[in-house]
């Protein structure tokens, strides 16, 4: 018959190392998400600037021409819609960036609180061991 006193737990150091690995992976994943969001925002902003410049040139060309063709009016509508789509996407990406930033902040707080709890628990265990030896 197996003794219940043979039950052993993992060392606190191993648990701490496992936690650090786990939360390190989550931290890196959040950093990758944030970088991807920022890269997309940068690309869309560049596209927005290019479309804005094209729209400005088109407006100037339309102003210099006595007759505005249906083709030019259609191009202006397309540019306007493209600008609106860029702005909507930039707004969505801004919300995503804020959300991921909030997750990262929450993770950092959680990890810091966990470290403090581990340190306090280790200190209490060490005090208890020292009392038992005397």
ABEGO torsion letter per residue (X at the ends): XBBAAABBBBBAAAAAAAAAAAAAAAAAAAAAAAAAAAAAAAAAAAAAAAAAAAAAAAAAAAAABABBBAAAAAAAAAAAAAAAAAAAAAAAAAAAAAAAAAAAAAAAAAAAAAAAAAAAAAAAAAAAAAAAAX
